[in-house]
Amino acid sequence: MNTSLLDPIVNQKVSEMAENLVGSEIIKLAGEVKEKIKQGEKIYNLTIGDFNPKIFPIPTELKQEIISAYQNDETNYPAANGVLELRESVSTYLHTRAGLEYDADQILISGGARPLIYATFQTILDPEDTVLFPVPSWNNNHYSHLTRAKQILIEATAENNFMPTAADLKPHIGKANLIALCSPLNPTGTVFTEEGLAEICDLILEENKKRGDSRKPVYLMFDQIYWQLTHGETRHFDPVSINADMKNYTIYIDGISKAFAATGVRVGWAFGPEKLINKMKAILSHVGAWSPKAEQVATANYLNQDDATDEYLFKIKNEISKRLNSFYKGFTILKDEGFEVEAIPPQAAMYLTVKFDLTGKTTAEGKTLESIPDVTQYLLDEAGLAIVPFYAFGASRKSTWYRLSVGTSVYEEIDELFKKLKAALNKLK
């Protein structure tokens, strides 16, 4: 008997999309980190774009509002586009904090930012349409795959703080239906300059003027989930504030996940042209990607508390900045001492962009670090330093740059980490 016919696993065909979906490099690295920690090793896990809630708890007022919402039985289905109170409070918040004018019907609430990004891709892109985005960047490659879109990747450079320029995009914009940008950028923590973003807006508007009504416009998805976490003299700029004509073509991605350390609370919002927002709502209503109603009601009440939000933002930015500046200082000292490391000064978000130019070096055991994965493994094994190489964000596998996230960093352990890192670097020849 042919037993393969009885095997429930054999011959189970799936879609080409599912078959070829690539897993997250970050999750893969995180699994190895967790195993080392489980075995009792001291690991400085700076890989994840998340917060340790014991170090960065959500606002006390938000927590109490969530508890109250559940006590008040706010547990049934919310409206498909989000409860009205939250959409109105987001509208007010955008007006007072960012000078952006969007009414409640131009705002869509979802369970964090990810469903909104997915809905943006699905709303704009037909199969075989083209999405244009820079690398390194977070997950655009995966959303392109999920929507079966073609993708054009622009390799951004350290000279421009890894932010794409209009000159980078111009040769390809004629093919694009969607440009996906993020500022402050995950993974770099860097931002667009006003001039740089203005030139990109002009490029998009010029292209759409050429297209007229004969072709689908090129739209801009602008992910600004980290926009409230700027440091020092850094300023956040957005497309519509720079050029009001961009309002017809821009979908913003935003939410409470980062500014309020509420990654697990799952309240995100998109805002943009009403027709596009309504189409995104229709898609997500079938997916069921709502934010829980209690969390929506709680967030609505919290965002209306100006003093509480001001106080929390001041505190979290100070704590993040303190860590980023300490890491930057540590890397600057190592560089000044002749080690082949580098870091870009902190600008925004919770990330520091660092460089380890160690390929070709030989370990004390005589092993040559021949690739970036070798370097990453050496840093983890010898210094207990877990960080994410930029190739995990779509950059070249030869890129020597890394993302360092401070959301789980214990400030008091930073000096200890650098002592171990220096010792590990000293062992290389």
C-alpha positions as CSV (number, residue, x, y, z in Angstrom):
1,M,0.0,0.0,0.0
2,N,1.2,3.5,-0.8
3,T,1.2,5.0,2.7
4,S,2.0,8.5,1.4
5,L,-1.6,8.8,0.3
6,L,-2.6,8.4,4.0
7,D,-0.1,10.8,5.3
8,P,-1.9,14.1,6.1
9,I,1.2,16.1,5.6
10,V,2.4,14.8,2.2
11,N,1.0,16.5,-0.9
12,Q,-0.6,19.4,1.0
13,K,-0.2,22.2,-1.5
14,V,-0.5,25.8,-0.4
15,S,-0.5,29.1,-2.3
16,E,2.7,30.3,-3.8
17,M,2.5,33.3,-1.5
18,A,2.3,31.2,1.6
19,E,5.0,28.8,0.4
20,N,7.5,31.5,-0.2
21,L,6.7,33.8,2.7
22,V,10.0,34.5,4.5
23,G,10.2,34.4,8.3
24,S,11.4,37.3,10.3
25,E,15.2,37.4,10.8
26,I,14.7,39.3,14.0
27,I,12.5,36.5,15.4
28,K,15.1,34.0,14.4
29,L,17.8,35.9,16.3
30,A,15.5,36.5,19.3
31,G,15.0,32.7,19.6
32,E,18.7,32.2,19.9
33,V,19.0,35.0,22.5
34,K,16.2,33.5,24.6
35,E,17.9,30.1,24.5
36,K,21.1,31.6,25.8
37,I,19.3,33.5,28.6
38,K,17.5,30.2,29.5
39,Q,20.9,28.6,29.9
40,G,21.9,31.2,32.4
41,E,24.1,33.4,30.2
42,K,24.2,37.2,30.7
43,I,22.8,38.7,27.5
44,Y,22.2,42.3,26.8
45,N,19.2,41.9,24.5
46,L,19.0,45.0,22.4
47,T,17.2,43.3,19.5
48,I,13.5,44.0,19.8
49,G,11.6,47.2,19.1
50,D,9.7,46.9,22.2
51,F,9.7,48.1,25.8
52,N,10.3,46.2,29.0
53,P,7.2,47.2,30.9
54,K,9.0,47.0,34.2
55,I,11.3,49.8,32.9
56,F,8.9,51.6,30.6
57,P,5.4,51.0,32.0
58,I,2.4,52.5,30.1
59,P,1.0,55.7,31.6
60,T,-0.8,55.2,34.9
61,E,-3.8,57.1,33.7
62,L,-4.1,55.0,30.6
63,K,-3.9,51.8,32.7
64,Q,-6.6,53.1,34.9
65,E,-8.8,54.0,32.0
66,I,-8.4,50.5,30.6
67,I,-9.4,49.0,33.9
68,S,-12.4,51.3,34.1
69,A,-13.5,50.5,30.6
70,Y,-13.6,46.8,31.4
71,Q,-15.4,47.4,34.6
72,N,-18.0,49.4,32.6
73,D,-18.5,46.4,30.3
74,E,-17.0,47.9,27.2
75,T,-16.6,44.5,25.7
76,N,-18.8,44.2,22.6
77,Y,-17.9,44.8,19.0
78,P,-16.6,48.3,18.3
79,A,-17.5,50.2,15.1
80,A,-15.6,48.9,12.1
81,N,-13.6,52.1,11.8
82,G,-13.2,52.6,15.6
83,V,-15.4,54.1,18.3
84,L,-16.4,57.6,17.5
85,E,-15.0,59.0,20.8
86,L,-11.5,57.7,19.9
87,R,-11.6,59.0,16.3
88,E,-12.6,62.4,17.6
89,S,-9.9,62.4,20.3
90,V,-7.3,61.4,17.7
91,S,-8.6,64.2,15.4
92,T,-8.1,66.7,18.2
93,Y,-4.8,65.3,19.2
94,L,-3.4,65.6,15.7
95,H,-4.7,69.2,15.5
96,T,-3.1,70.3,18.8
97,R,0.1,68.3,18.7
98,A,0.9,68.1,15.0
99,G,-1.1,70.9,13.3
100,L,-2.8,68.3,11.1
101,E,-6.5,68.7,10.2
102,Y,-8.3,65.4,9.8
103,D,-11.9,64.8,10.9
104,A,-13.2,61.6,12.5
105,D,-14.3,60.2,9.1
106,Q,-10.8,60.4,7.8
107,I,-9.4,58.3,10.7
108,L,-9.4,54.5,10.9
109,I,-8.6,52.6,14.2
110,S,-7.1,49.2,14.2
111,G,-5.3,46.7,16.5
112,G,-2.0,48.4,16.2
113,A,-0.2,49.7,13.1
114,R,0.4,46.4,11.3
115,P,-3.2,45.8,10.1
116,L,-3.2,49.4,8.8
117,I,-0.1,48.9,6.8
118,Y,-1.5,45.7,5.4
119,A,-4.7,47.5,4.5
120,T,-2.9,50.3,2.8
121,F,-1.0,47.9,0.6
122,Q,-4.2,46.0,-0.2
123,T,-6.1,49.2,-0.9
124,I,-3.6,50.8,-3.2
125,L,-1.9,47.8,-5.0
126,D,-3.2,45.4,-7.5
127,P,-1.2,42.2,-8.1
128,E,1.9,43.1,-10.0
129,D,1.7,46.8,-9.1
130,T,4.9,48.3,-7.8
131,V,5.8,49.5,-4.4
132,L,8.9,51.6,-4.0
133,F,10.7,51.8,-0.6
134,P,14.2,52.3,0.9
135,V,16.2,49.8,2.8
136,P,16.9,49.3,5.6
137,S,13.2,49.6,6.5
138,W,10.8,47.5,8.5
139,N,8.7,44.8,6.9
140,N,7.9,46.5,3.6
141,N,9.3,43.5,1.8
142,H,6.9,41.2,3.6
143,Y,3.9,43.4,3.0
144,S,4.8,43.5,-0.7
145,H,4.9,39.7,-0.7
146,L,1.6,39.4,1.0
147,T,-0.1,41.6,-1.6
148,R,1.8,40.0,-4.5
149,A,3.2,43.4,-5.5
150,K,6.4,44.0,-7.3
151,Q,9.0,45.8,-5.2
152,I,11.8,48.2,-6.0
153,L,14.3,48.6,-3.2
154,I,16.5,51.7,-2.8
155,E,19.6,51.1,-0.7
156,A,19.9,54.2,1.5
157,T,23.4,55.3,2.7
158,A,25.0,56.3,6.0
159,E,25.9,59.6,4.4
160,N,22.2,60.5,4.3
161,N,21.5,58.9,7.7
162,F,19.9,56.1,5.8
163,M,17.0,58.3,4.7
164,P,16.2,58.1,1.0
165,T,16.4,61.2,-1.2
166,A,14.3,62.4,-4.1
167,A,17.3,61.7,-6.3
168,D,17.2,58.1,-5.1
169,L,13.5,57.7,-5.9
170,K,13.3,59.7,-9.1
171,P,14.6,57.0,-11.6
172,H,11.9,54.6,-10.4
173,I,8.8,56.7,-9.6
174,G,7.3,56.3,-13.0
175,K,6.8,52.6,-12.2
176,A,5.5,53.0,-8.7
177,N,2.0,52.9,-7.4
178,L,3.0,53.3,-3.7
179,I,6.0,54.7,-2.0
180,A,6.4,53.5,1.6
181,L,8.4,55.8,3.9
182,C,8.9,55.9,7.6
183,S,10.2,58.8,9.7
184,P,11.5,58.5,12.4
185,L,12.9,55.4,10.7
186,N,12.8,51.9,12.0
187,P,15.6,50.6,12.2
188,T,17.9,53.7,12.3
189,G,16.1,56.2,14.6
190,T,17.0,58.9,12.0
191,V,14.6,61.4,10.4
192,F,13.9,63.3,7.2
193,T,15.1,66.9,7.0
194,E,12.5,69.4,6.0
195,E,14.2,70.0,2.7
196,G,14.7,66.3,2.0
197,L,11.0,65.4,2.5
198,A,9.9,68.5,0.6
199,E,11.8,67.4,-2.4
200,I,10.2,63.9,-2.2
201,C,6.7,65.5,-2.0
202,D,7.5,67.7,-5.0
203,L,8.6,64.6,-6.9
204,I,5.3,62.7,-6.1
205,L,3.2,65.7,-7.0
206,E,5.0,66.2,-10.3
207,E,4.6,62.5,-11.2
208,N,0.9,62.6,-10.4
209,K,0.4,65.7,-12.5
210,K,2.0,63.8,-15.5
211,R,-0.4,60.9,-14.9
212,G,-3.5,63.0,-14.8
213,D,-6.6,60.7,-14.9
214,S,-5.1,58.2,-17.2
215,R,-3.2,56.2,-14.6
216,K,-3.6,55.3,-10.9
217,P,-1.7,58.0,-8.9
218,V,1.4,57.2,-6.9
219,Y,0.4,57.3,-3.2
220,L,2.6,57.8,-0.2
221,M,2.3,55.7,2.9
222,F,4.0,57.7,5.7
223,D,4.6,55.7,8.8
224,Q,5.2,58.1,11.7
225,I,4.6,55.8,14.6
226,Y,7.7,57.2,16.4
227,W,7.1,60.9,15.6
228,Q,6.7,62.0,19.2
229,L,9.9,60.4,20.3
230,T,12.4,63.0,19.1
231,H,15.6,63.8,21.0
232,G,17.7,66.9,21.4
233,E,17.2,69.4,18.6
234,T,15.7,66.9,16.2
235,R,12.4,68.0,14.6
236,H,9.8,65.8,13.0
237,F,8.5,66.8,9.6
238,D,5.5,65.2,7.7
239,P,4.3,65.5,4.1
240,V,1.1,67.4,4.4
241,S,2.5,70.0,6.8
242,I,5.2,70.6,4.3
243,N,3.0,70.6,1.2
244,A,-0.8,70.7,1.6
245,D,-1.3,69.2,-1.9
246,M,0.0,65.9,-0.5
247,K,-3.2,65.5,1.4
248,N,-4.8,63.8,-1.6
249,Y,-2.1,61.2,-1.8
250,T,-0.8,60.5,1.7
251,I,-1.9,57.8,4.2
252,Y,-0.4,58.2,7.6
253,I,0.3,55.3,10.0
254,D,0.3,56.2,13.7
255,G,-0.8,55.1,17.2
256,I,0.1,54.8,20.8
257,S,2.4,51.8,20.6
258,K,5.7,53.7,20.8
259,A,5.1,57.1,22.3
260,F,3.3,55.6,25.3
261,A,5.2,52.3,25.5
262,A,1.8,50.5,24.7
263,T,3.0,48.0,22.2
264,G,0.7,45.3,23.7
265,V,-2.3,47.5,24.1
266,R,-2.9,47.4,20.3
267,V,-4.4,50.8,19.4
268,G,-3.2,52.2,16.1
269,W,-4.7,54.6,13.6
270,A,-4.4,55.6,10.0
271,F,-5.6,58.9,8.5
272,G,-5.8,60.1,5.0
273,P,-8.2,60.7,2.1
274,E,-11.7,59.6,3.2
275,K,-12.2,57.3,0.2
276,L,-9.0,55.4,0.9
277,I,-9.8,55.2,4.6
278,N,-13.2,53.8,3.9
279,K,-11.7,51.1,1.6
280,M,-9.2,50.2,4.2
281,K,-12.0,50.0,6.8
282,A,-13.9,47.6,4.5
283,I,-10.8,45.3,4.2
284,L,-10.1,45.3,7.9
285,S,-13.8,44.7,8.8
286,H,-13.6,41.4,6.9
287,V,-10.2,40.5,8.6
288,G,-11.6,41.5,12.0
289,A,-8.4,43.4,13.0
290,W,-10.1,45.7,15.4
291,S,-8.5,47.2,18.5
292,P,-10.5,45.9,21.6
293,K,-13.3,48.3,22.4
294,A,-12.2,48.8,26.0
295,E,-8.8,49.9,25.0
296,Q,-10.3,52.2,22.4
297,V,-12.5,53.9,25.0
298,A,-9.6,54.1,27.4
299,T,-7.3,55.6,24.8
300,A,-9.9,58.2,23.8
301,N,-10.2,59.3,27.4
302,Y,-6.5,59.3,27.9
303,L,-5.6,61.4,24.9
304,N,-7.9,64.1,26.1
305,Q,-5.8,64.5,29.3
306,D,-3.2,67.1,28.1
307,D,-1.3,67.3,31.3
308,A,-1.0,63.6,31.7
309,T,0.2,63.0,28.1
310,D,2.7,65.9,28.4
311,E,4.1,64.5,31.6
312,Y,4.5,61.0,30.2
313,L,6.1,62.1,27.0
314,F,8.6,64.2,28.8
315,K,9.5,61.3,31.1
316,I,9.8,58.6,28.4
317,K,11.8,60.8,26.0
318,N,14.2,61.6,28.8
319,E,14.6,57.9,29.7
320,I,15.2,56.9,26.1
321,S,17.5,59.8,25.4
322,K,19.6,59.0,28.4
323,R,20.1,55.5,27.2
324,L,20.8,56.4,23.6
325,N,23.3,59.1,24.6
326,S,25.1,56.7,26.9
327,F,25.4,54.1,24.2
328,Y,26.5,56.7,21.6
329,K,29.2,58.0,24.1
330,G,30.4,54.4,24.6
331,F,30.8,53.8,20.9
332,T,32.5,57.1,20.4
333,I,35.0,56.2,23.0
334,L,35.7,52.9,21.4
335,K,36.1,54.5,18.0
336,D,38.5,57.1,19.5
337,E,40.5,54.2,21.0
338,G,41.0,52.8,17.5
339,F,38.4,50.1,17.4
340,E,36.5,49.7,14.1
341,V,33.1,50.7,15.3
342,E,30.9,53.8,14.7
343,A,27.5,55.2,15.6
344,I,25.2,57.9,14.2
345,P,24.2,60.5,16.9
346,P,20.8,59.8,18.3
347,Q,17.9,61.6,16.6
348,A,14.6,59.9,17.4
349,A,12.7,56.7,18.3
350,M,14.4,54.1,20.5
351,Y,17.2,53.1,18.2
352,L,20.8,53.8,17.7
353,T,22.5,53.0,14.4
354,V,25.9,51.3,15.0
355,K,28.6,49.9,12.9
356,F,30.9,46.9,13.4
357,D,33.5,46.7,10.6
358,L,34.9,43.4,11.8
359,T,34.7,41.0,8.8
360,G,38.1,39.5,8.0
361,K,39.1,39.7,11.7
362,T,40.3,36.5,13.4
363,T,39.2,35.3,16.8
364,A,41.5,34.1,19.6
365,E,40.6,30.6,18.5
366,G,41.8,31.2,15.0
367,K,38.4,31.5,13.3
368,T,38.0,34.2,10.7
369,L,34.8,36.3,10.8
370,E,33.9,35.9,7.1
371,S,30.4,37.4,7.1
372,I,28.0,39.6,9.0
373,P,26.3,36.6,10.6
374,D,29.7,35.6,11.9
375,V,30.2,39.1,13.4
376,T,26.8,39.1,14.9
377,Q,27.4,35.7,16.4
378,Y,30.7,36.7,17.8
379,L,29.3,39.8,19.5
380,L,26.6,37.6,21.0
381,D,28.9,34.8,22.2
382,E,31.8,37.0,23.4
383,A,30.2,40.1,24.7
384,G,26.6,39.0,25.3
385,L,25.6,41.8,22.9
386,A,22.5,41.0,20.9
387,I,21.7,43.5,18.1
388,V,20.1,43.2,14.7
389,P,22.1,43.5,11.5
390,F,20.6,45.8,8.8
391,Y,20.2,42.9,6.4
392,A,17.3,41.8,8.6
393,F,15.6,45.1,7.3
394,G,16.3,44.4,3.6
395,A,19.7,45.9,3.3
396,S,22.7,44.2,1.7
397,R,23.9,41.1,3.6
398,K,27.3,42.8,3.4
399,S,26.1,45.9,5.3
400,T,28.2,46.4,8.5
401,W,25.5,48.5,10.2
402,Y,23.2,47.3,13.0
403,R,20.1,48.4,14.9
404,L,20.5,48.8,18.7
405,S,17.2,49.2,20.6
406,V,17.1,50.6,24.1
407,G,13.5,49.7,25.1
408,T,14.7,46.9,27.3
409,S,18.0,48.4,28.3
410,V,18.9,48.6,32.0
411,Y,20.7,52.0,32.2
412,E,22.9,50.8,35.1
413,E,24.3,47.9,33.0
414,I,25.5,50.0,30.1
415,D,29.0,50.5,31.4
416,E,29.3,46.8,32.2
417,L,28.3,46.0,28.7
418,F,31.0,48.2,27.2
419,K,33.6,46.6,29.3
420,K,32.7,43.2,27.9
421,L,32.4,44.6,24.4
422,K,35.9,46.2,24.6
423,A,37.3,42.9,25.9
424,A,35.7,41.0,23.0
425,L,37.0,43.5,20.4
426,N,40.5,43.3,22.0
427,K,40.6,39.5,21.3
428,L,40.3,40.1,17.5
429,K,43.3,40.3,15.3
